[in-house]
Amino acid sequence: MDFLTYNPLIFSALMGMMAAQLAKVVLILVMEKRLAMDRLTETGGMPSSHSAAVAALATSCGIQYGLQSPYFAISIVFGSIVIYDATGVRRAAGRHAEILNSLIQEMSHLFEEGDKPKALKTLLGHTYPQVVMGTLLGVLIGFACMAKLG
């Protein structure tokens, strides 16, 4: 596990992801007055941990290798795909799950006792504000990590 502390790029991406997941717990605590520790390991919500991780990685690559480097280019393309997926495919899957859950609820009388399907997870993807906040958090984490480690 030493590579996590000796590689500032991996470290900053992990710190970006962890900071975003922790921020979800804190936001729910402040806004809803409840402790939701399960949010530490779940996807979706504010801010996007996927966006934070790839933004921290790209920022760290840009700082360490320069904005003209192939490493920075790879991390930007990779990050763009991750963010596109989070706001597109995964968000649509969450919407589909909501619709299927409501259909299951409406048709619950048709299911035998014990055969009723479990509700699908609906918090999968991200809205654009969630991605923007995750990206901003990731950029800040990337700068902070590179200042401390680099």
HELIX and SHEET records of a PDB file:
HELIX    1   1 ASP A    2  TYR A    6  1                                   5    
HELIX    2   2 PRO A    8  GLU A   32  1                                  25    
HELIX    3   3 MET A   37  LEU A   40  5                                   4    
HELIX    4   4 SER A   49  TYR A   65  1                                  17    
HELIX    5   5 PRO A   70  THR A   87  1                                  18    
HELIX    6   6 VAL A   89  GLU A  106  1                                  18    
HELIX    7   7 SER A  108  LEU A  110  5                                   3    
HELIX    8   8 TYR A  128  LEU A  149  1                                  22    
END                                                                             
